[in-house]
């Protein structure tokens, strides 16, 4: 029996990309799924467009303000978890993604084959932990490849694991690196994280931003959050002596 997909999407303005995202999901998702959308205080007509949709497998939530990414995803996660079974797969997608035919197949194959995989995405990295930031190593060109972290624009997680991991870290503010932290915590519990760069998904990149991206402010917020996470990860013992991410051995002997 194939797992049920619970697709979670945050929208914030960029209505043209949200339209393309939901249309692509309707056209190319060939198994049982539902979609939960949280609008994060859009002001460009997105809210009225979402309210006017009547797809039977869509659930629309509206926030009066922009909650940001970690808190917004936690609202989605709380709503989805209460309706999910243990074998369900939760898929976080940014609203500036488009999926193509067969987009879900390599992820489903991975989760069925490797029972210790907790999280998977398209773009992933091994990371080095430096004094006050993390360094991303080159993303693999082929997959599935085990990594430390995957980018949150397409992030799959088992519902059973999401219950164990708990919420995204809202101390990170509106955005930046909540996906890194989520993956590092999964590693610390003995789960594995994989990148599948060949998956048929297009990411248009930063069209779903929660704020206008001023380059100076962007760099400041990113470095601030990295500094916070490096301290947090070291405090909880998630970093080994060489600056790598420590992996527990929850599933010894699993390939």
TORLOSE-990337 format. One record per residue (C-alpha): x, y, z; residue number from 1. Coordinates in Angstrom, 3 decimals, m for minus. Layout:
N
<site><x>X</x><y>Y</y><z>Z</z><nr>NUM</nr></site>
...
//
This chain:
255
<site><x>0.000</x><y>0.000</y><z>0.000</z><nr>1</nr></site>
<site><x>1.385</x><y>3.370</y><z>m1.035</z><nr>2</nr></site>
<site><x>1.767</x><y>6.019</y><z>1.685</z><nr>3</nr></site>
<site><x>m0.554</x><y>8.992</y><z>1.783</z><nr>4</nr></site>
<site><x>1.062</x><y>12.320</y><z>0.875</z><nr>5</nr></site>
<site><x>0.318</x><y>15.329</y><z>3.087</z><nr>6</nr></site>
<site><x>1.570</x><y>18.344</y><z>1.137</z><nr>7</nr></site>
<site><x>2.155</x><y>21.545</y><z>3.138</z><nr>8</nr></site>
<site><x>2.546</x><y>24.917</y><z>1.411</z><nr>9</nr></site>
<site><x>3.062</x><y>28.439</y><z>2.751</z><nr>10</nr></site>
<site><x>1.931</x><y>31.291</y><z>0.520</z><nr>11</nr></site>
<site><x>2.991</x><y>34.900</y><z>0.805</z><nr>12</nr></site>
<site><x>2.165</x><y>37.071</y><z>m2.213</z><nr>13</nr></site>
<site><x>3.697</x><y>35.857</y><z>m5.533</z><nr>14</nr></site>
<site><x>0.240</x><y>34.654</y><z>m6.591</z><nr>15</nr></site>
<site><x>1.358</x><y>33.729</y><z>m10.106</z><nr>16</nr></site>
<site><x>3.780</x><y>31.168</y><z>m8.687</z><nr>17</nr></site>
<site><x>1.207</x><y>29.763</y><z>m6.260</z><nr>18</nr></site>
<site><x>m1.164</x><y>29.222</y><z>m9.187</z><nr>19</nr></site>
<site><x>1.522</x><y>27.366</y><z>m11.104</z><nr>20</nr></site>
<site><x>2.505</x><y>25.317</y><z>m8.054</z><nr>21</nr></site>
<site><x>m1.001</x><y>24.054</y><z>m7.259</z><nr>22</nr></site>
<site><x>m1.799</x><y>23.427</y><z>m10.924</z><nr>23</nr></site>
<site><x>1.363</x><y>21.346</y><z>m11.318</z><nr>24</nr></site>
<site><x>0.453</x><y>19.292</y><z>m8.242</z><nr>25</nr></site>
<site><x>m3.017</x><y>18.628</y><z>m9.634</z><nr>26</nr></site>
<site><x>m1.584</x><y>17.641</y><z>m13.022</z><nr>27</nr></site>
<site><x>1.306</x><y>15.452</y><z>m11.884</z><nr>28</nr></site>
<site><x>0.525</x><y>13.906</y><z>m8.489</z><nr>29</nr></site>
<site><x>m0.697</x><y>10.431</y><z>m9.375</z><nr>30</nr></site>
<site><x>m1.373</x><y>9.000</y><z>m5.942</z><nr>31</nr></site>
<site><x>m3.642</x><y>9.727</y><z>m3.005</z><nr>32</nr></site>
<site><x>m2.752</x><y>13.081</y><z>m1.448</z><nr>33</nr></site>
<site><x>m4.106</x><y>16.154</y><z>0.204</z><nr>34</nr></site>
<site><x>m2.786</x><y>19.703</y><z>0.380</z><nr>35</nr></site>
<site><x>m2.811</x><y>22.095</y><z>3.320</z><nr>36</nr></site>
<site><x>m2.078</x><y>25.721</y><z>2.442</z><nr>37</nr></site>
<site><x>m1.417</x><y>28.479</y><z>4.978</z><nr>38</nr></site>
<site><x>m1.503</x><y>31.991</y><z>3.607</z><nr>39</nr></site>
<site><x>0.945</x><y>34.132</y><z>5.559</z><nr>40</nr></site>
<site><x>m0.860</x><y>37.492</y><z>5.287</z><nr>41</nr></site>
<site><x>m0.670</x><y>38.018</y><z>1.516</z><nr>42</nr></site>
<site><x>m1.745</x><y>41.369</y><z>0.100</z><nr>43</nr></site>
<site><x>m1.791</x><y>40.619</y><z>m3.635</z><nr>44</nr></site>
<site><x>m5.076</x><y>38.721</y><z>m4.049</z><nr>45</nr></site>
<site><x>m3.694</x><y>35.344</y><z>m2.986</z><nr>46</nr></site>
<site><x>m6.116</x><y>35.065</y><z>m0.069</z><nr>47</nr></site>
<site><x>m9.233</x><y>35.656</y><z>m2.195</z><nr>48</nr></site>
<site><x>m7.953</x><y>33.225</y><z>m4.818</z><nr>49</nr></site>
<site><x>m7.363</x><y>30.534</y><z>m2.189</z><nr>50</nr></site>
<site><x>m10.772</x><y>31.088</y><z>m0.570</z><nr>51</nr></site>
<site><x>m12.397</x><y>30.714</y><z>m3.983</z><nr>52</nr></site>
<site><x>m10.844</x><y>27.327</y><z>m4.634</z><nr>53</nr></site>
<site><x>m13.053</x><y>24.308</y><z>m4.065</z><nr>54</nr></site>
<site><x>m10.728</x><y>21.341</y><z>m4.526</z><nr>55</nr></site>
<site><x>m11.915</x><y>18.509</y><z>m2.306</z><nr>56</nr></site>
<site><x>m8.362</x><y>17.565</y><z>m1.259</z><nr>57</nr></site>
<site><x>m7.281</x><y>21.091</y><z>m0.288</z><nr>58</nr></site>
<site><x>m7.458</x><y>22.669</y><z>3.152</z><nr>59</nr></site>
<site><x>m6.943</x><y>26.443</y><z>3.323</z><nr>60</nr></site>
<site><x>m5.728</x><y>28.206</y><z>6.475</z><nr>61</nr></site>
<site><x>m5.416</x><y>31.997</y><z>6.722</z><nr>62</nr></site>
<site><x>m3.135</x><y>33.970</y><z>9.017</z><nr>63</nr></site>
<site><x>m3.962</x><y>37.664</y><z>9.502</z><nr>64</nr></site>
<site><x>m0.230</x><y>38.431</y><z>9.762</z><nr>65</nr></site>
<site><x>3.024</x><y>37.189</y><z>8.295</z><nr>66</nr></site>
<site><x>4.153</x><y>34.500</y><z>10.738</z><nr>67</nr></site>
<site><x>7.383</x><y>33.797</y><z>8.903</z><nr>68</nr></site>
<site><x>8.591</x><y>30.394</y><z>7.783</z><nr>69</nr></site>
<site><x>9.313</x><y>28.466</y><z>11.021</z><nr>70</nr></site>
<site><x>6.122</x><y>29.535</y><z>12.784</z><nr>71</nr></site>
<site><x>4.027</x><y>29.214</y><z>9.628</z><nr>72</nr></site>
<site><x>5.312</x><y>25.716</y><z>9.003</z><nr>73</nr></site>
<site><x>4.569</x><y>24.823</y><z>12.606</z><nr>74</nr></site>
<site><x>0.930</x><y>25.846</y><z>12.080</z><nr>75</nr></site>
<site><x>0.807</x><y>23.583</y><z>9.024</z><nr>76</nr></site>
<site><x>2.588</x><y>20.779</y><z>10.856</z><nr>77</nr></site>
<site><x>0.238</x><y>20.879</y><z>13.842</z><nr>78</nr></site>
<site><x>m2.790</x><y>20.764</y><z>11.555</z><nr>79</nr></site>
<site><x>m1.429</x><y>17.919</y><z>9.442</z><nr>80</nr></site>
<site><x>m0.085</x><y>15.770</y><z>12.280</z><nr>81</nr></site>
<site><x>m3.469</x><y>15.488</y><z>13.961</z><nr>82</nr></site>
<site><x>m4.892</x><y>14.020</y><z>10.741</z><nr>83</nr></site>
<site><x>m1.933</x><y>11.833</y><z>9.758</z><nr>84</nr></site>
<site><x>m1.271</x><y>8.156</y><z>10.172</z><nr>85</nr></site>
<site><x>2.120</x><y>6.766</y><z>11.037</z><nr>86</nr></site>
<site><x>2.917</x><y>5.738</y><z>7.450</z><nr>87</nr></site>
<site><x>2.030</x><y>9.107</y><z>5.908</z><nr>88</nr></site>
<site><x>4.672</x><y>11.307</y><z>4.303</z><nr>89</nr></site>
<site><x>4.601</x><y>15.059</y><z>4.845</z><nr>90</nr></site>
<site><x>5.956</x><y>17.160</y><z>1.974</z><nr>91</nr></site>
<site><x>6.847</x><y>20.809</y><z>2.577</z><nr>92</nr></site>
<site><x>6.896</x><y>22.720</y><z>m0.709</z><nr>93</nr></site>
<site><x>7.565</x><y>26.389</y><z>m1.283</z><nr>94</nr></site>
<site><x>4.923</x><y>28.057</y><z>m3.393</z><nr>95</nr></site>
<site><x>7.532</x><y>28.909</y><z>m6.042</z><nr>96</nr></site>
<site><x>8.060</x><y>25.248</y><z>m6.907</z><nr>97</nr></site>
<site><x>6.565</x><y>23.356</y><z>m9.832</z><nr>98</nr></site>
<site><x>6.442</x><y>19.588</y><z>m9.983</z><nr>99</nr></site>
<site><x>6.695</x><y>17.555</y><z>m13.182</z><nr>100</nr></site>
<site><x>5.577</x><y>14.089</y><z>m14.167</z><nr>101</nr></site>
<site><x>6.960</x><y>11.442</y><z>m11.821</z><nr>102</nr></site>
<site><x>8.159</x><y>14.007</y><z>m9.291</z><nr>103</nr></site>
<site><x>7.267</x><y>11.883</y><z>m6.282</z><nr>104</nr></site>
<site><x>8.503</x><y>8.498</y><z>m7.528</z><nr>105</nr></site>
<site><x>12.178</x><y>8.663</y><z>m6.435</z><nr>106</nr></site>
<site><x>11.156</x><y>9.887</y><z>m2.977</z><nr>107</nr></site>
<site><x>8.622</x><y>7.099</y><z>m2.538</z><nr>108</nr></site>
<site><x>11.176</x><y>4.511</y><z>m3.663</z><nr>109</nr></site>
<site><x>13.690</x><y>5.864</y><z>m1.161</z><nr>110</nr></site>
<site><x>11.318</x><y>5.887</y><z>1.808</z><nr>111</nr></site>
<site><x>10.059</x><y>2.386</y><z>1.036</z><nr>112</nr></site>
<site><x>13.551</x><y>0.935</y><z>0.554</z><nr>113</nr></site>
<site><x>15.336</x><y>2.601</y><z>3.485</z><nr>114</nr></site>
<site><x>13.306</x><y>2.502</y><z>6.677</z><nr>115</nr></site>
<site><x>15.791</x><y>4.708</y><z>8.551</z><nr>116</nr></site>
<site><x>15.378</x><y>7.651</y><z>6.183</z><nr>117</nr></site>
<site><x>13.583</x><y>10.432</y><z>8.009</z><nr>118</nr></site>
<site><x>13.972</x><y>13.384</y><z>5.652</z><nr>119</nr></site>
<site><x>14.646</x><y>13.822</y><z>1.946</z><nr>120</nr></site>
<site><x>14.881</x><y>16.755</y><z>m0.420</z><nr>121</nr></site>
<site><x>16.171</x><y>17.788</y><z>m3.812</z><nr>122</nr></site>
<site><x>19.119</x><y>19.986</y><z>m2.847</z><nr>123</nr></site>
<site><x>21.290</x><y>18.748</y><z>0.013</z><nr>124</nr></site>
<site><x>24.715</x><y>19.259</y><z>1.564</z><nr>125</nr></site>
<site><x>27.203</x><y>17.902</y><z>4.009</z><nr>126</nr></site>
<site><x>28.200</x><y>20.708</y><z>6.356</z><nr>127</nr></site>
<site><x>31.237</x><y>21.720</y><z>8.385</z><nr>128</nr></site>
<site><x>30.681</x><y>23.572</y><z>11.649</z><nr>129</nr></site>
<site><x>33.097</x><y>26.491</y><z>12.031</z><nr>130</nr></site>
<site><x>33.495</x><y>28.809</y><z>15.012</z><nr>131</nr></site>
<site><x>30.326</x><y>30.845</y><z>14.456</z><nr>132</nr></site>
<site><x>28.721</x><y>29.552</y><z>11.244</z><nr>133</nr></site>
<site><x>28.178</x><y>26.470</y><z>9.152</z><nr>134</nr></site>
<site><x>29.902</x><y>25.808</y><z>5.838</z><nr>135</nr></site>
<site><x>27.946</x><y>24.073</y><z>3.076</z><nr>136</nr></site>
<site><x>29.929</x><y>21.528</y><z>1.081</z><nr>137</nr></site>
<site><x>29.049</x><y>21.034</y><z>m2.604</z><nr>138</nr></site>
<site><x>25.625</x><y>19.596</y><z>m3.304</z><nr>139</nr></site>
<site><x>25.654</x><y>16.132</y><z>m4.925</z><nr>140</nr></site>
<site><x>24.861</x><y>15.936</y><z>m8.636</z><nr>141</nr></site>
<site><x>23.218</x><y>12.520</y><z>m8.474</z><nr>142</nr></site>
<site><x>21.253</x><y>10.618</y><z>m5.902</z><nr>143</nr></site>
<site><x>19.977</x><y>9.358</y><z>m3.699</z><nr>144</nr></site>
<site><x>22.957</x><y>10.630</y><z>m1.690</z><nr>145</nr></site>
<site><x>23.147</x><y>10.845</y><z>2.086</z><nr>146</nr></site>
<site><x>23.694</x><y>14.398</y><z>3.341</z><nr>147</nr></site>
<site><x>23.489</x><y>16.387</y><z>6.567</z><nr>148</nr></site>
<site><x>20.823</x><y>18.867</y><z>5.501</z><nr>149</nr></site>
<site><x>18.382</x><y>19.473</y><z>2.649</z><nr>150</nr></site>
<site><x>16.857</x><y>22.719</y><z>1.475</z><nr>151</nr></site>
<site><x>13.354</x><y>23.420</y><z>2.731</z><nr>152</nr></site>
<site><x>11.845</x><y>24.367</y><z>m0.644</z><nr>153</nr></site>
<site><x>11.152</x><y>20.644</y><z>m1.027</z><nr>154</nr></site>
<site><x>11.441</x><y>18.723</y><z>2.225</z><nr>155</nr></site>
<site><x>9.876</x><y>15.322</y><z>2.805</z><nr>156</nr></site>
<site><x>9.556</x><y>13.892</y><z>6.316</z><nr>157</nr></site>
<site><x>7.863</x><y>10.801</y><z>7.668</z><nr>158</nr></site>
<site><x>4.839</x><y>11.762</y><z>9.789</z><nr>159</nr></site>
<site><x>6.023</x><y>9.361</y><z>12.496</z><nr>160</nr></site>
<site><x>9.395</x><y>11.133</y><z>12.623</z><nr>161</nr></site>
<site><x>7.821</x><y>14.601</y><z>12.539</z><nr>162</nr></site>
<site><x>6.009</x><y>13.713</y><z>15.758</z><nr>163</nr></site>
<site><x>9.333</x><y>12.879</y><z>17.386</z><nr>164</nr></site>
<site><x>11.233</x><y>15.893</y><z>16.038</z><nr>165</nr></site>
<site><x>8.631</x><y>18.398</y><z>17.158</z><nr>166</nr></site>
<site><x>8.291</x><y>21.903</y><z>15.721</z><nr>167</nr></site>
<site><x>10.677</x><y>24.011</y><z>13.683</z><nr>168</nr></site>
<site><x>12.735</x><y>26.378</y><z>15.834</z><nr>169</nr></site>
<site><x>10.854</x><y>29.685</y><z>16.027</z><nr>170</nr></site>
<site><x>13.856</x><y>31.399</y><z>17.633</z><nr>171</nr></site>
<site><x>15.156</x><y>31.754</y><z>14.078</z><nr>172</nr></site>
<site><x>12.681</x><y>34.539</y><z>13.357</z><nr>173</nr></site>
<site><x>10.929</x><y>34.879</y><z>10.039</z><nr>174</nr></site>
<site><x>13.300</x><y>32.713</y><z>8.051</z><nr>175</nr></site>
<site><x>16.815</x><y>31.375</y><z>7.379</z><nr>176</nr></site>
<site><x>18.143</x><y>27.914</y><z>8.203</z><nr>177</nr></site>
<site><x>15.175</x><y>26.339</y><z>10.000</z><nr>178</nr></site>
<site><x>15.564</x><y>23.499</y><z>7.480</z><nr>179</nr></site>
<site><x>19.198</x><y>22.973</y><z>8.544</z><nr>180</nr></site>
<site><x>18.211</x><y>22.686</y><z>12.179</z><nr>181</nr></site>
<site><x>15.363</x><y>20.273</y><z>11.450</z><nr>182</nr></site>
<site><x>17.729</x><y>17.944</y><z>9.578</z><nr>183</nr></site>
<site><x>20.520</x><y>18.158</y><z>12.146</z><nr>184</nr></site>
<site><x>18.075</x><y>17.184</y><z>14.889</z><nr>185</nr></site>
<site><x>16.972</x><y>14.193</y><z>12.817</z><nr>186</nr></site>
<site><x>20.604</x><y>13.084</y><z>12.483</z><nr>187</nr></site>
<site><x>21.073</x><y>13.400</y><z>16.241</z><nr>188</nr></site>
<site><x>18.235</x><y>10.916</y><z>16.777</z><nr>189</nr></site>
<site><x>19.747</x><y>8.319</y><z>14.468</z><nr>190</nr></site>
<site><x>17.721</x><y>9.026</y><z>11.339</z><nr>191</nr></site>
<site><x>19.164</x><y>9.637</y><z>7.894</z><nr>192</nr></site>
<site><x>18.760</x><y>12.523</y><z>5.453</z><nr>193</nr></site>
<site><x>19.039</x><y>12.129</y><z>1.683</z><nr>194</nr></site>
<site><x>19.213</x><y>14.413</y><z>m1.357</z><nr>195</nr></site>
<site><x>17.655</x><y>13.421</y><z>m4.689</z><nr>196</nr></site>
<site><x>18.926</x><y>16.074</y><z>m7.120</z><nr>197</nr></site>
<site><x>17.447</x><y>14.268</y><z>m10.131</z><nr>198</nr></site>
<site><x>13.853</x><y>14.653</y><z>m8.888</z><nr>199</nr></site>
<site><x>11.535</x><y>16.351</y><z>m11.373</z><nr>200</nr></site>
<site><x>10.962</x><y>19.568</y><z>m9.462</z><nr>201</nr></site>
<site><x>11.587</x><y>23.155</y><z>m10.548</z><nr>202</nr></site>
<site><x>12.396</x><y>25.768</y><z>m7.915</z><nr>203</nr></site>
<site><x>12.065</x><y>29.333</y><z>m9.154</z><nr>204</nr></site>
<site><x>14.006</x><y>30.651</y><z>m6.176</z><nr>205</nr></site>
<site><x>13.096</x><y>33.319</y><z>m3.629</z><nr>206</nr></site>
<site><x>9.730</x><y>34.149</y><z>m5.170</z><nr>207</nr></site>
<site><x>8.045</x><y>32.988</y><z>m1.941</z><nr>208</nr></site>
<site><x>10.178</x><y>35.204</y><z>0.298</z><nr>209</nr></site>
<site><x>8.563</x><y>36.402</y><z>3.512</z><nr>210</nr></site>
<site><x>10.226</x><y>39.819</y><z>3.300</z><nr>211</nr></site>
<site><x>11.854</x><y>41.876</y><z>0.565</z><nr>212</nr></site>
<site><x>15.415</x><y>40.653</y><z>0.257</z><nr>213</nr></site>
<site><x>17.798</x><y>43.515</y><z>0.971</z><nr>214</nr></site>
<site><x>21.301</x><y>42.051</y><z>0.467</z><nr>215</nr></site>
<site><x>22.795</x><y>43.574</y><z>3.631</z><nr>216</nr></site>
<site><x>19.848</x><y>42.562</y><z>5.819</z><nr>217</nr></site>
<site><x>19.827</x><y>39.098</y><z>4.235</z><nr>218</nr></site>
<site><x>23.473</x><y>38.470</y><z>5.080</z><nr>219</nr></site>
<site><x>23.031</x><y>39.804</y><z>8.611</z><nr>220</nr></site>
<site><x>19.998</x><y>37.615</y><z>9.342</z><nr>221</nr></site>
<site><x>21.634</x><y>34.531</y><z>7.849</z><nr>222</nr></site>
<site><x>24.830</x><y>34.955</y><z>9.875</z><nr>223</nr></site>
<site><x>22.856</x><y>35.726</y><z>13.045</z><nr>224</nr></site>
<site><x>20.868</x><y>32.512</y><z>12.687</z><nr>225</nr></site>
<site><x>23.955</x><y>30.481</y><z>11.835</z><nr>226</nr></site>
<site><x>25.692</x><y>31.782</y><z>14.967</z><nr>227</nr></site>
<site><x>22.660</x><y>30.834</y><z>17.065</z><nr>228</nr></site>
<site><x>22.446</x><y>27.356</y><z>15.543</z><nr>229</nr></site>
<site><x>26.157</x><y>26.600</y><z>15.919</z><nr>230</nr></site>
<site><x>25.925</x><y>27.421</y><z>19.626</z><nr>231</nr></site>
<site><x>22.746</x><y>25.366</y><z>19.981</z><nr>232</nr></site>
<site><x>24.135</x><y>22.339</y><z>18.155</z><nr>233</nr></site>
<site><x>27.325</x><y>22.355</y><z>20.188</z><nr>234</nr></site>
<site><x>25.387</x><y>22.737</y><z>23.429</z><nr>235</nr></site>
<site><x>23.311</x><y>19.645</y><z>22.671</z><nr>236</nr></site>
<site><x>26.269</x><y>17.587</y><z>21.440</z><nr>237</nr></site>
<site><x>25.220</x><y>17.496</y><z>17.776</z><nr>238</nr></site>
<site><x>28.747</x><y>18.419</y><z>16.567</z><nr>239</nr></site>
<site><x>31.703</x><y>16.047</y><z>16.738</z><nr>240</nr></site>
<site><x>35.347</x><y>16.907</y><z>17.442</z><nr>241</nr></site>
<site><x>36.142</x><y>17.487</y><z>13.762</z><nr>242</nr></site>
<site><x>33.266</x><y>19.903</y><z>13.219</z><nr>243</nr></site>
<site><x>31.013</x><y>17.382</y><z>11.518</z><nr>244</nr></site>
<site><x>27.420</x><y>16.536</y><z>12.363</z><nr>245</nr></site>
<site><x>27.258</x><y>13.720</y><z>14.884</z><nr>246</nr></site>
<site><x>25.081</x><y>10.784</y><z>13.868</z><nr>247</nr></site>
<site><x>23.498</x><y>8.434</y><z>16.340</z><nr>248</nr></site>
<site><x>23.273</x><y>4.723</y><z>15.478</z><nr>249</nr></site>
<site><x>19.575</x><y>4.177</y><z>15.998</z><nr>250</nr></site>
<site><x>19.298</x><y>1.738</y><z>13.099</z><nr>251</nr></site>
<site><x>22.498</x><y>m0.319</y><z>13.157</z><nr>252</nr></site>
<site><x>22.779</x><y>m2.690</y><z>10.256</z><nr>253</nr></site>
<site><x>20.229</x><y>m0.908</y><z>8.055</z><nr>254</nr></site>
<site><x>21.345</x><y>m0.241</y><z>4.493</z><nr>255</nr></site>
//
